Amino acid sequence: MKKSILLLLSLMLCLILSPRVYAETVEKDKAFYEVNADGQTVSLESITDNEQKETYRIPEKVEVNGKTYTVTAVKGGIFYAKKIVIPATVKQIDFGGVNWRDKELEVAPGNPVYKVKNNILYTADGKTVVFSSKQSGTVKIADGVKTIAGEAFHGSALTALELPKSLEKIEAGAFENCTKFRRIKVSAKNPYMMEKAGALYTKNGKKLLYAGVARGTLMLPKKTTQIAANAFYGNTTVEMVFIQGKMKKLAKKSLAFSRIKDVTLPDSLQEIEEGAFMYCSKLADVEIPKSVKKIGANAFDGCYELERVVLPKKLTTLEKETFRNCYSLRKIALPKSLRTIKAGTFESCGFNQLVIPKSVKSIGKNALQVTTKKLIFKGKNVPKIAKQDACQYGKYAGNTDPDFDLGVVRLDYIDIQYPMQHGIGKVKVPAESTGKYKKALKGKMEYRELEY
């Protein structure tokens, strides 16, 4: 009883001393501001004034009910103006929450965080491009810039880009959805990178940094043995990738979020890291070299049109969610060396038939949350099986044939349609192990019937 009272008192004390759970909101001049934890500053949240203006000046201070607050952040708002003026007091902006892509920008003198030139917003030290608004034609990045931040030019109408000698890094998605982007020029004095056929490489050519505006088939030079993480992020123009060099490792998310349809991997490859092909929505066919010893988690997650995969014969583990959401994958041969199938490996896949080799000892949660006409276990010894939820697209009913449902996946504003069967049909096991499988699967997997 005493312990319960002490616990209740402690909880009440925490609630009293902790910051406000629900932030206070104040309104001024048709704009809403959230009062920050310090009680002295506010963040602009939304604007109700939909009258078109030439210029919208974000105020430095707002006075509400006799109290004056300093505006230090912009979290959102639809701005009906051609030009936005950012005050000296604003130190943080959520660019995803505002509609500034088609606006002109101005930063008030004295702002310690931002400065602007030609509608490109830089950090005050000039080392990072954080955001770009209204652009067209050729955009020149100021000298001194070392980094272009992720999504900085998202959806921009620029057609060409000139990069300074100081630039070292372009973050993921910096130029995503720039549909008119056609040309990149790098300063000859840049010691970090060079341009070749629209792509950016390290100066020595050993590493692909950014697929850039490369188009069609991208054949990497033989001396290129590395691809940077997120190098293809948002690229929609490269369809085929040939890796000629003696690459040993395909980096994390290196080809992810692109539209490549085909890739040729070298025999020297030993590892495919986490998410390497994640959401390559057009990738249809992959042959993984027999030299590969490890395939990372989520490696092919979201490859909606992937129909064929050849796995290396000596692979021992399929990491979590490796082939999750591969809706078109109808057949896959699992190697006889495979011992572990981790959580979510084939979640939301639809197979005509899936065979689990007798070498498999462990199957993680929802690794087999699939639709398949027949799931075959080859092993007499029952693997350790975690709970497998029914496929989210439905399941078999009675003795009827599986239905086909036309699902729709939304990606980059293009509807991808795919046929998806429903649930698990027959589960086939070795006759002498029927009882063991019934016991192991009870309460862990839904299926229509057990065959032996």
TORKOL-4160 file (C-alpha; in steps of 0.2 Angstrom, whole numbers, padded with zeros to 4 digits, m for minus):
452
<pt num="1" X="0000" Y="0000" Z="0000"/>
<pt num="2" X="0014" Y="0012" Z="0005"/>
<pt num="3" X="0023" Y="0008" Z="m0011"/>
<pt num="4" X="0007" Y="0012" Z="m0021"/>
<pt num="5" X="0005" Y="0029" Z="m0012"/>
<pt num="6" X="0023" Y="0033" Z="m0015"/>
<pt num="7" X="0022" Y="0029" Z="m0034"/>
<pt num="8" X="0006" Y="0040" Z="m0035"/>
<pt num="9" X="0015" Y="0054" Z="m0027"/>
<pt num="10" X="0030" Y="0052" Z="m0038"/>
<pt num="11" X="0019" Y="0052" Z="m0054"/>
<pt num="12" X="0010" Y="0068" Z="m0048"/>
<pt num="13" X="0027" Y="0077" Z="m0044"/>
<pt num="14" X="0033" Y="0072" Z="m0062"/>
<pt num="15" X="0017" Y="0080" Z="m0070"/>
<pt num="16" X="0019" Y="0096" Z="m0060"/>
<pt num="17" X="0038" Y="0098" Z="m0064"/>
<pt num="18" X="0037" Y="0092" Z="m0082"/>
<pt num="19" X="0035" Y="0104" Z="m0097"/>
<pt num="20" X="0018" Y="0107" Z="m0103"/>
<pt num="21" X="0010" Y="0092" Z="m0112"/>
<pt num="22" X="0000" Y="0102" Z="m0123"/>
<pt num="23" X="0008" Y="0118" Z="m0130"/>
<pt num="24" X="m0001" Y="0134" Z="m0129"/>
<pt num="25" X="m0006" Y="0142" Z="m0146"/>
<pt num="26" X="m0009" Y="0161" Z="m0148"/>
<pt num="27" X="m0016" Y="0170" Z="m0163"/>
<pt num="28" X="m0011" Y="0187" Z="m0170"/>
<pt num="29" X="m0015" Y="0195" Z="m0187"/>
<pt num="30" X="m0022" Y="0180" Z="m0194"/>
<pt num="31" X="m0008" Y="0169" Z="m0190"/>
<pt num="32" X="m0006" Y="0155" Z="m0176"/>
<pt num="33" X="0009" Y="0153" Z="m0166"/>
<pt num="34" X="0014" Y="0139" Z="m0154"/>
<pt num="35" X="0022" Y="0145" Z="m0137"/>
<pt num="36" X="0038" Y="0137" Z="m0135"/>
<pt num="37" X="0044" Y="0128" Z="m0119"/>
<pt num="38" X="0053" Y="0144" Z="m0112"/>
<pt num="39" X="0036" Y="0153" Z="m0112"/>
<pt num="40" X="0045" Y="0168" Z="m0120"/>
<pt num="41" X="0047" Y="0163" Z="m0139"/>
<pt num="42" X="0035" Y="0156" Z="m0152"/>
<pt num="43" X="0035" Y="0146" Z="m0168"/>
<pt num="44" X="0024" Y="0151" Z="m0183"/>
<pt num="45" X="0012" Y="0137" Z="m0186"/>
<pt num="46" X="m0001" Y="0142" Z="m0198"/>
<pt num="47" X="m0008" Y="0157" Z="m0207"/>
<pt num="48" X="m0027" Y="0160" Z="m0210"/>
<pt num="49" X="m0024" Y="0175" Z="m0221"/>
<pt num="50" X="m0027" Y="0170" Z="m0239"/>
<pt num="51" X="m0027" Y="0187" Z="m0247"/>
<pt num="52" X="m0013" Y="0188" Z="m0260"/>
<pt num="53" X="0001" Y="0200" Z="m0256"/>
<pt num="54" X="0016" Y="0205" Z="m0264"/>
<pt num="55" X="0027" Y="0202" Z="m0248"/>
<pt num="56" X="0024" Y="0193" Z="m0232"/>
<pt num="57" X="0035" Y="0199" Z="m0218"/>
<pt num="58" X="0036" Y="0186" Z="m0204"/>
<pt num="59" X="0036" Y="0197" Z="m0188"/>
<pt num="60" X="0051" Y="0197" Z="m0176"/>
<pt num="61" X="0039" Y="0199" Z="m0161"/>
<pt num="62" X="0020" Y="0197" Z="m0158"/>
<pt num="63" X="0010" Y="0204" Z="m0144"/>
<pt num="64" X="m0005" Y="0195" Z="m0137"/>
<pt num="65" X="m0015" Y="0199" Z="m0121"/>
<pt num="66" X="m0001" Y="0211" Z="m0116"/>
<pt num="67" X="0013" Y="0199" Z="m0117"/>
<pt num="68" X="0026" Y="0200" Z="m0131"/>
<pt num="69" X="0034" Y="0185" Z="m0138"/>
<pt num="70" X="0049" Y="0183" Z="m0150"/>
<pt num="71" X="0046" Y="0173" Z="m0166"/>
<pt num="72" X="0061" Y="0161" Z="m0167"/>
<pt num="73" X="0055" Y="0147" Z="m0178"/>
<pt num="74" X="0043" Y="0143" Z="m0193"/>
<pt num="75" X="0035" Y="0126" Z="m0193"/>
<pt num="76" X="0022" Y="0128" Z="m0206"/>
<pt num="77" X="0010" Y="0139" Z="m0216"/>
<pt num="78" X="0002" Y="0142" Z="m0233"/>
<pt num="79" X="0009" Y="0159" Z="m0238"/>
<pt num="80" X="m0001" Y="0169" Z="m0251"/>
<pt num="81" X="0013" Y="0181" Z="m0256"/>
<pt num="82" X="0026" Y="0182" Z="m0270"/>
<pt num="83" X="0040" Y="0186" Z="m0258"/>
<pt num="84" X="0044" Y="0180" Z="m0240"/>
<pt num="85" X="0055" Y="0190" Z="m0228"/>
<pt num="86" X="0063" Y="0180" Z="m0214"/>
<pt num="87" X="0067" Y="0191" Z="m0199"/>
<pt num="88" X="0083" Y="0191" Z="m0189"/>
<pt num="89" X="0075" Y="0182" Z="m0175"/>
<pt num="90" X="0070" Y="0166" Z="m0184"/>
<pt num="91" X="0083" Y="0152" Z="m0181"/>
<pt num="92" X="0074" Y="0137" Z="m0187"/>
<pt num="93" X="0063" Y="0133" Z="m0202"/>
<pt num="94" X="0054" Y="0117" Z="m0206"/>
<pt num="95" X="0055" Y="0118" Z="m0225"/>
<pt num="96" X="0043" Y="0104" Z="m0227"/>
<pt num="97" X="0029" Y="0113" Z="m0219"/>
<pt num="98" X="0029" Y="0129" Z="m0230"/>
<pt num="99" X="0025" Y="0132" Z="m0248"/>
<pt num="100" X="0040" Y="0142" Z="m0252"/>
<pt num="101" X="0047" Y="0133" Z="m0268"/>
<pt num="102" X="0039" Y="0146" Z="m0279"/>
<pt num="103" X="0043" Y="0162" Z="m0268"/>
<pt num="104" X="0056" Y="0175" Z="m0268"/>
<pt num="105" X="0066" Y="0175" Z="m0252"/>
<pt num="106" X="0074" Y="0188" Z="m0241"/>
<pt num="107" X="0083" Y="0187" Z="m0225"/>
<pt num="108" X="0084" Y="0202" Z="m0213"/>
<pt num="109" X="0101" Y="0208" Z="m0209"/>
<pt num="110" X="0108" Y="0201" Z="m0192"/>
<pt num="111" X="0100" Y="0184" Z="m0194"/>
<pt num="112" X="0113" Y="0172" Z="m0186"/>
<pt num="113" X="0108" Y="0157" Z="m0195"/>
<pt num="114" X="0103" Y="0161" Z="m0212"/>
<pt num="115" X="0108" Y="0171" Z="m0227"/>
<pt num="116" X="0101" Y="0172" Z="m0245"/>
<pt num="117" X="0107" Y="0175" Z="m0262"/>
<pt num="118" X="0097" Y="0172" Z="m0278"/>
<pt num="119" X="0083" Y="0164" Z="m0269"/>
<pt num="120" X="0096" Y="0151" Z="m0262"/>
<pt num="121" X="0096" Y="0150" Z="m0243"/>
<pt num="122" X="0113" Y="0147" Z="m0235"/>
<pt num="123" X="0119" Y="0144" Z="m0217"/>
<pt num="124" X="0126" Y="0161" Z="m0211"/>
<pt num="125" X="0144" Y="0154" Z="m0213"/>
<pt num="126" X="0140" Y="0150" Z="m0231"/>
<pt num="127" X="0145" Y="0132" Z="m0230"/>
<pt num="128" X="0128" Y="0124" Z="m0232"/>
<pt num="129" X="0114" Y="0126" Z="m0245"/>
<pt num="130" X="0099" Y="0122" Z="m0234"/>
<pt num="131" X="0084" Y="0127" Z="m0246"/>
<pt num="132" X="0081" Y="0134" Z="m0263"/>
<pt num="133" X="0065" Y="0143" Z="m0268"/>
<pt num="134" X="0060" Y="0150" Z="m0285"/>
<pt num="135" X="0073" Y="0144" Z="m0298"/>
<pt num="136" X="0074" Y="0142" Z="m0317"/>
<pt num="137" X="0088" Y="0139" Z="m0330"/>
<pt num="138" X="0106" Y="0138" Z="m0323"/>
<pt num="139" X="0109" Y="0139" Z="m0304"/>
<pt num="140" X="0126" Y="0143" Z="m0298"/>
<pt num="141" X="0131" Y="0138" Z="m0280"/>
<pt num="142" X="0142" Y="0151" Z="m0271"/>
<pt num="143" X="0160" Y="0147" Z="m0268"/>
<pt num="144" X="0163" Y="0142" Z="m0250"/>
<pt num="145" X="0149" Y="0129" Z="m0250"/>
<pt num="146" X="0154" Y="0112" Z="m0243"/>
<pt num="147" X="0137" Y="0104" Z="m0242"/>
<pt num="148" X="0120" Y="0104" Z="m0252"/>
<pt num="149" X="0107" Y="0098" Z="m0239"/>
<pt num="150" X="0095" Y="0084" Z="m0243"/>
<pt num="151" X="0079" Y="0090" Z="m0252"/>
<pt num="152" X="0087" Y="0107" Z="m0254"/>
<pt num="153" X="0081" Y="0109" Z="m0272"/>
<pt num="154" X="0067" Y="0097" Z="m0271"/>
<pt num="155" X="0055" Y="0100" Z="m0286"/>
<pt num="156" X="0065" Y="0114" Z="m0293"/>
<pt num="157" X="0063" Y="0120" Z="m0311"/>
<pt num="158" X="0082" Y="0122" Z="m0313"/>
<pt num="159" X="0089" Y="0115" Z="m0329"/>
<pt num="160" X="0108" Y="0116" Z="m0326"/>
<pt num="161" X="0119" Y="0117" Z="m0310"/>
<pt num="162" X="0136" Y="0124" Z="m0308"/>
<pt num="163" X="0146" Y="0118" Z="m0293"/>
<pt num="164" X="0160" Y="0127" Z="m0284"/>
<pt num="165" X="0178" Y="0121" Z="m0280"/>
<pt num="166" X="0173" Y="0120" Z="m0262"/>
<pt num="167" X="0159" Y="0107" Z="m0263"/>
<pt num="168" X="0162" Y="0091" Z="m0254"/>
<pt num="169" X="0145" Y="0083" Z="m0252"/>
<pt num="170" X="0127" Y="0082" Z="m0259"/>
<pt num="171" X="0115" Y="0074" Z="m0247"/>
<pt num="172" X="0101" Y="0062" Z="m0251"/>
<pt num="173" X="0087" Y="0069" Z="m0262"/>
<pt num="174" X="0095" Y="0086" Z="m0264"/>
<pt num="175" X="0088" Y="0087" Z="m0282"/>
<pt num="176" X="0074" Y="0075" Z="m0281"/>
<pt num="177" X="0059" Y="0078" Z="m0293"/>
<pt num="178" X="0069" Y="0091" Z="m0303"/>
<pt num="179" X="0061" Y="0085" Z="m0319"/>
<pt num="180" X="0070" Y="0099" Z="m0330"/>
<pt num="181" X="0087" Y="0095" Z="m0323"/>
<pt num="182" X="0099" Y="0091" Z="m0337"/>
<pt num="183" X="0117" Y="0097" Z="m0334"/>
<pt num="184" X="0130" Y="0097" Z="m0320"/>
<pt num="185" X="0146" Y="0107" Z="m0321"/>
<pt num="186" X="0159" Y="0105" Z="m0308"/>
<pt num="187" X="0173" Y="0118" Z="m0306"/>
<pt num="188" X="0190" Y="0111" Z="m0313"/>
<pt num="189" X="0198" Y="0116" Z="m0297"/>
<pt num="190" X="0187" Y="0106" Z="m0286"/>
<pt num="191" X="0198" Y="0093" Z="m0277"/>
<pt num="192" X="0184" Y="0082" Z="m0271"/>
<pt num="193" X="0174" Y="0077" Z="m0286"/>
<pt num="194" X="0172" Y="0077" Z="m0305"/>
<pt num="195" X="0158" Y="0075" Z="m0318"/>
<pt num="196" X="0157" Y="0061" Z="m0331"/>
<pt num="197" X="0142" Y="0058" Z="m0342"/>
<pt num="198" X="0131" Y="0067" Z="m0330"/>
<pt num="199" X="0136" Y="0058" Z="m0314"/>
<pt num="200" X="0148" Y="0064" Z="m0300"/>
<pt num="201" X="0163" Y="0054" Z="m0295"/>
<pt num="202" X="0178" Y="0057" Z="m0283"/>
<pt num="203" X="0192" Y="0065" Z="m0291"/>
<pt num="204" X="0201" Y="0049" Z="m0293"/>
<pt num="205" X="0186" Y="0041" Z="m0301"/>
<pt num="206" X="0186" Y="0026" Z="m0288"/>
<pt num="207" X="0169" Y="0031" Z="m0280"/>
<pt num="208" X="0152" Y="0036" Z="m0288"/>
<pt num="209" X="0146" Y="0050" Z="m0277"/>
<pt num="210" X="0129" Y="0054" Z="m0286"/>
<pt num="211" X="0120" Y="0048" Z="m0301"/>
<pt num="212" X="0115" Y="0066" Z="m0305"/>
<pt num="213" X="0108" Y="0068" Z="m0322"/>
<pt num="214" X="0115" Y="0052" Z="m0330"/>
<pt num="215" X="0102" Y="0045" Z="m0342"/>
<pt num="216" X="0098" Y="0027" Z="m0349"/>
<pt num="217" X="0113" Y="0015" Z="m0346"/>
<pt num="218" X="0126" Y="0020" Z="m0333"/>
<pt num="219" X="0142" Y="0010" Z="m0335"/>
<pt num="220" X="0153" Y="0013" Z="m0321"/>
<pt num="221" X="0172" Y="0014" Z="m0326"/>
<pt num="222" X="0182" Y="m0001" Z="m0321"/>
<pt num="223" X="0192" Y="0009" Z="m0308"/>
<pt num="224" X="0176" Y="0013" Z="m0299"/>
<pt num="225" X="0174" Y="0001" Z="m0285"/>
<pt num="226" X="0163" Y="0010" Z="m0273"/>
<pt num="227" X="0145" Y="0018" Z="m0274"/>
<pt num="228" X="0141" Y="0031" Z="m0260"/>
<pt num="229" X="0126" Y="0029" Z="m0249"/>
<pt num="230" X="0111" Y="0037" Z="m0257"/>
<pt num="231" X="0120" Y="0040" Z="m0273"/>
<pt num="232" X="0104" Y="0036" Z="m0284"/>
<pt num="233" X="0092" Y="0043" Z="m0272"/>
<pt num="234" X="0078" Y="0051" Z="m0282"/>
<pt num="235" X="0086" Y="0048" Z="m0299"/>
<pt num="236" X="0073" Y="0044" Z="m0312"/>
<pt num="237" X="0083" Y="0044" Z="m0328"/>
<pt num="238" X="0095" Y="0029" Z="m0326"/>
<pt num="239" X="0087" Y="0013" Z="m0331"/>
<pt num="240" X="0102" Y="0001" Z="m0332"/>
<pt num="241" X="0118" Y="0000" Z="m0321"/>
<pt num="242" X="0133" Y="m0010" Z="m0325"/>
<pt num="243" X="0147" Y="m0012" Z="m0312"/>
<pt num="244" X="0163" Y="m0017" Z="m0320"/>
<pt num="245" X="0176" Y="m0014" Z="m0306"/>
<pt num="246" X="0181" Y="m0026" Z="m0293"/>
<pt num="247" X="0168" Y="m0020" Z="m0280"/>
<pt num="248" X="0167" Y="m0029" Z="m0264"/>
<pt num="249" X="0153" Y="m0021" Z="m0255"/>
<pt num="250" X="0137" Y="m0012" Z="m0261"/>
<pt num="251" X="0134" Y="0002" Z="m0249"/>
<pt num="252" X="0119" Y="0005" Z="m0238"/>
<pt num="253" X="0105" Y="0012" Z="m0249"/>
<pt num="254" X="0117" Y="0015" Z="m0263"/>
<pt num="255" X="0104" Y="0012" Z="m0277"/>
<pt num="256" X="0089" Y="0015" Z="m0266"/>
<pt num="257" X="0074" Y="0026" Z="m0271"/>
<pt num="258" X="0078" Y="0025" Z="m0290"/>
<pt num="259" X="0070" Y="0019" Z="m0306"/>
<pt num="260" X="0083" Y="0007" Z="m0312"/>
<pt num="261" X="0076" Y="m0008" Z="m0321"/>
<pt num="262" X="0091" Y="m0019" Z="m0322"/>
<pt num="263" X="0108" Y="m0020" Z="m0313"/>
<pt num="264" X="0124" Y="m0031" Z="m0317"/>
<pt num="265" X="0134" Y="m0035" Z="m0301"/>
<pt num="266" X="0152" Y="m0040" Z="m0302"/>
<pt num="267" X="0159" Y="m0057" Z="m0297"/>
<pt num="268" X="0170" Y="m0049" Z="m0284"/>
<pt num="269" X="0155" Y="m0043" Z="m0274"/>
<pt num="270" X="0154" Y="m0050" Z="m0256"/>
<pt num="271" X="0141" Y="m0040" Z="m0247"/>
<pt num="272" X="0125" Y="m0031" Z="m0251"/>
<pt num="273" X="0122" Y="m0019" Z="m0237"/>
<pt num="274" X="0106" Y="m0013" Z="m0229"/>
<pt num="275" X="0093" Y="m0006" Z="m0240"/>
<pt num="276" X="0104" Y="m0006" Z="m0255"/>
<pt num="277" X="0090" Y="m0008" Z="m0268"/>
<pt num="278" X="0076" Y="m0002" Z="m0256"/>
<pt num="279" X="0061" Y="0005" Z="m0266"/>
<pt num="280" X="0069" Y="0003" Z="m0283"/>
<pt num="281" X="0051" Y="0002" Z="m0290"/>
<pt num="282" X="0055" Y="m0003" Z="m0308"/>
<pt num="283" X="0069" Y="m0016" Z="m0304"/>
<pt num="284" X="0063" Y="m0032" Z="m0312"/>
<pt num="285" X="0077" Y="m0045" Z="m0312"/>
<pt num="286" X="0092" Y="m0047" Z="m0301"/>
<pt num="287" X="0106" Y="m0061" Z="m0301"/>
<pt num="288" X="0116" Y="m0060" Z="m0285"/>
<pt num="289" X="0134" Y="m0067" Z="m0288"/>
<pt num="290" X="0139" Y="m0083" Z="m0279"/>
<pt num="291" X="0153" Y="m0073" Z="m0271"/>
<pt num="292" X="0140" Y="m0063" Z="m0260"/>
<pt num="293" X="0140" Y="m0069" Z="m0242"/>
<pt num="294" X="0128" Y="m0057" Z="m0234"/>
<pt num="295" X="0113" Y="m0048" Z="m0240"/>
<pt num="296" X="0108" Y="m0034" Z="m0228"/>
<pt num="297" X="0091" Y="m0030" Z="m0220"/>
<pt num="298" X="0078" Y="m0022" Z="m0231"/>
<pt num="299" X="0090" Y="m0024" Z="m0246"/>
<pt num="300" X="0075" Y="m0026" Z="m0259"/>
<pt num="301" X="0061" Y="m0019" Z="m0248"/>
<pt num="302" X="0048" Y="m0011" Z="m0259"/>
<pt num="303" X="0054" Y="m0017" Z="m0276"/>
<pt num="304" X="0036" Y="m0018" Z="m0282"/>
<pt num="305" X="0040" Y="m0025" Z="m0299"/>
<pt num="306" X="0054" Y="m0037" Z="m0294"/>
<pt num="307" X="0049" Y="m0054" Z="m0303"/>
<pt num="308" X="0065" Y="m0064" Z="m0302"/>
<pt num="309" X="0080" Y="m0065" Z="m0290"/>
<pt num="310" X="0094" Y="m0078" Z="m0290"/>
<pt num="311" X="0102" Y="m0080" Z="m0273"/>
<pt num="312" X="0120" Y="m0086" Z="m0270"/>
<pt num="313" X="0121" Y="m0105" Z="m0266"/>
<pt num="314" X="0131" Y="m0102" Z="m0250"/>
<pt num="315" X="0120" Y="m0089" Z="m0242"/>
<pt num="316" X="0116" Y="m0094" Z="m0223"/>
<pt num="317" X="0105" Y="m0079" Z="m0218"/>
<pt num="318" X="0091" Y="m0069" Z="m0225"/>
<pt num="319" X="0090" Y="m0053" Z="m0214"/>
<pt num="320" X="0075" Y="m0044" Z="m0208"/>
<pt num="321" X="0063" Y="m0038" Z="m0222"/>
<pt num="322" X="0075" Y="m0042" Z="m0236"/>
<pt num="323" X="0061" Y="m0044" Z="m0249"/>
<pt num="324" X="0046" Y="m0036" Z="m0240"/>
<pt num="325" X="0033" Y="m0028" Z="m0251"/>
<pt num="326" X="0040" Y="m0036" Z="m0267"/>
<pt num="327" X="0022" Y="m0038" Z="m0274"/>
<pt num="328" X="0027" Y="m0046" Z="m0291"/>
<pt num="329" X="0040" Y="m0059" Z="m0284"/>
<pt num="330" X="0031" Y="m0075" Z="m0289"/>
<pt num="331" X="0045" Y="m0088" Z="m0287"/>
<pt num="332" X="0062" Y="m0088" Z="m0278"/>
<pt num="333" X="0074" Y="m0103" Z="m0275"/>
<pt num="334" X="0081" Y="m0103" Z="m0257"/>
<pt num="335" X="0098" Y="m0110" Z="m0256"/>
<pt num="336" X="0101" Y="m0127" Z="m0247"/>
<pt num="337" X="0114" Y="m0118" Z="m0236"/>
<pt num="338" X="0100" Y="m0106" Z="m0228"/>
<pt num="339" X="0099" Y="m0108" Z="m0209"/>
<pt num="340" X="0090" Y="m0092" Z="m0204"/>
<pt num="341" X="0075" Y="m0082" Z="m0211"/>
<pt num="342" X="0073" Y="m0066" Z="m0200"/>
<pt num="343" X="0058" Y="m0056" Z="m0196"/>
<pt num="344" X="0047" Y="m0049" Z="m0211"/>
<pt num="345" X="0059" Y="m0056" Z="m0224"/>
<pt num="346" X="0045" Y="m0060" Z="m0237"/>
<pt num="347" X="0031" Y="m0050" Z="m0229"/>
<pt num="348" X="0017" Y="m0045" Z="m0241"/>
<pt num="349" X="0025" Y="m0056" Z="m0255"/>
<pt num="350" X="0014" Y="m0067" Z="m0266"/>
<pt num="351" X="0022" Y="m0084" Z="m0272"/>
<pt num="352" X="0015" Y="m0097" Z="m0283"/>
<pt num="353" X="0025" Y="m0109" Z="m0272"/>
<pt num="354" X="0038" Y="m0106" Z="m0258"/>
<pt num="355" X="0050" Y="m0120" Z="m0253"/>
<pt num="356" X="0058" Y="m0119" Z="m0236"/>
<pt num="357" X="0074" Y="m0130" Z="m0237"/>
<pt num="358" X="0078" Y="m0143" Z="m0223"/>
<pt num="359" X="0093" Y="m0133" Z="m0218"/>
<pt num="360" X="0082" Y="m0119" Z="m0211"/>
<pt num="361" X="0083" Y="m0119" Z="m0192"/>
<pt num="362" X="0074" Y="m0102" Z="m0188"/>
<pt num="363" X="0060" Y="m0092" Z="m0195"/>
<pt num="364" X="0057" Y="m0074" Z="m0188"/>
<pt num="365" X="0040" Y="m0065" Z="m0185"/>
<pt num="366" X="0030" Y="m0062" Z="m0201"/>
<pt num="367" X="0045" Y="m0069" Z="m0211"/>
<pt num="368" X="0031" Y="m0079" Z="m0220"/>
<pt num="369" X="0017" Y="m0067" Z="m0219"/>
<pt num="370" X="0014" Y="m0071" Z="m0238"/>
<pt num="371" X="0001" Y="m0077" Z="m0250"/>
<pt num="372" X="0006" Y="m0093" Z="m0258"/>
<pt num="373" X="m0004" Y="m0108" Z="m0266"/>
<pt num="374" X="0008" Y="m0120" Z="m0257"/>
<pt num="375" X="0021" Y="m0118" Z="m0243"/>
<pt num="376" X="0033" Y="m0133" Z="m0243"/>
<pt num="377" X="0044" Y="m0137" Z="m0228"/>
<pt num="378" X="0057" Y="m0149" Z="m0233"/>
<pt num="379" X="0065" Y="m0153" Z="m0216"/>
<pt num="380" X="0060" Y="m0167" Z="m0205"/>
<pt num="381" X="0066" Y="m0157" Z="m0190"/>
<pt num="382" X="0054" Y="m0143" Z="m0187"/>
<pt num="383" X="0062" Y="m0126" Z="m0187"/>
<pt num="384" X="0059" Y="m0113" Z="m0173"/>
<pt num="385" X="0044" Y="m0103" Z="m0180"/>
<pt num="386" X="0038" Y="m0086" Z="m0173"/>
<pt num="387" X="0021" Y="m0080" Z="m0175"/>
<pt num="388" X="0016" Y="m0077" Z="m0194"/>
<pt num="389" X="0001" Y="m0065" Z="m0196"/>
<pt num="390" X="m0010" Y="m0068" Z="m0211"/>
<pt num="391" X="m0006" Y="m0058" Z="m0226"/>
<pt num="392" X="m0013" Y="m0041" Z="m0225"/>
<pt num="393" X="m0021" Y="m0043" Z="m0243"/>
<pt num="394" X="m0032" Y="m0057" Z="m0236"/>
<pt num="395" X="m0032" Y="m0076" Z="m0236"/>
<pt num="396" X="m0039" Y="m0092" Z="m0244"/>
<pt num="397" X="m0057" Y="m0096" Z="m0240"/>
<pt num="398" X="m0063" Y="m0114" Z="m0239"/>
<pt num="399" X="m0059" Y="m0125" Z="m0255"/>
<pt num="400" X="m0060" Y="m0111" Z="m0267"/>
<pt num="401" X="m0046" Y="m0105" Z="m0278"/>
<pt num="402" X="m0037" Y="m0090" Z="m0272"/>
<pt num="403" X="m0044" Y="m0073" Z="m0278"/>
<pt num="404" X="m0035" Y="m0060" Z="m0287"/>
<pt num="405" X="m0036" Y="m0042" Z="m0280"/>
<pt num="406" X="m0030" Y="m0027" Z="m0290"/>
<pt num="407" X="m0020" Y="m0017" Z="m0277"/>
<pt num="408" X="m0013" Y="0001" Z="m0280"/>
<pt num="409" X="0004" Y="0007" Z="m0274"/>
<pt num="410" X="0007" Y="0026" Z="m0274"/>
<pt num="411" X="0025" Y="0031" Z="m0279"/>
<pt num="412" X="0031" Y="0047" Z="m0286"/>
<pt num="413" X="0013" Y="0052" Z="m0292"/>
<pt num="414" X="0012" Y="0036" Z="m0303"/>
<pt num="415" X="0000" Y="0022" Z="m0299"/>
<pt num="416" X="0008" Y="0005" Z="m0300"/>
<pt num="417" X="m0005" Y="m0009" Z="m0301"/>
<pt num="418" X="m0001" Y="m0027" Z="m0296"/>
<pt num="419" X="m0010" Y="m0043" Z="m0295"/>
<pt num="420" X="m0010" Y="m0050" Z="m0277"/>
<pt num="421" X="m0016" Y="m0067" Z="m0272"/>
<pt num="422" X="m0023" Y="m0070" Z="m0255"/>
<pt num="423" X="m0016" Y="m0079" Z="m0240"/>
<pt num="424" X="m0008" Y="m0096" Z="m0238"/>
<pt num="425" X="m0016" Y="m0112" Z="m0246"/>
<pt num="426" X="m0008" Y="m0129" Z="m0243"/>
<pt num="427" X="0006" Y="m0132" Z="m0231"/>
<pt num="428" X="0016" Y="m0147" Z="m0236"/>
<pt num="429" X="0027" Y="m0156" Z="m0223"/>
<pt num="430" X="0036" Y="m0173" Z="m0222"/>
<pt num="431" X="0024" Y="m0186" Z="m0218"/>
<pt num="432" X="0034" Y="m0193" Z="m0203"/>
<pt num="433" X="0034" Y="m0175" Z="m0195"/>
<pt num="434" X="0016" Y="m0171" Z="m0197"/>
<pt num="435" X="0012" Y="m0170" Z="m0179"/>
<pt num="436" X="0027" Y="m0160" Z="m0175"/>
<pt num="437" X="0022" Y="m0147" Z="m0188"/>
<pt num="438" X="0004" Y="m0146" Z="m0183"/>
<pt num="439" X="0010" Y="m0142" Z="m0165"/>
<pt num="440" X="0023" Y="m0130" Z="m0171"/>
<pt num="441" X="0011" Y="m0121" Z="m0183"/>
<pt num="442" X="m0004" Y="m0120" Z="m0171"/>
<pt num="443" X="m0008" Y="m0103" Z="m0166"/>
<pt num="444" X="0006" Y="m0096" Z="m0176"/>
<pt num="445" X="0001" Y="m0098" Z="m0194"/>
<pt num="446" X="m0016" Y="m0098" Z="m0204"/>
<pt num="447" X="m0017" Y="m0109" Z="m0219"/>
<pt num="448" X="m0031" Y="m0119" Z="m0228"/>
<pt num="449" X="m0025" Y="m0137" Z="m0226"/>
<pt num="450" X="m0010" Y="m0147" Z="m0221"/>
<pt num="451" X="m0003" Y="m0159" Z="m0234"/>
<pt num="452" X="0009" Y="m0173" Z="m0231"/>
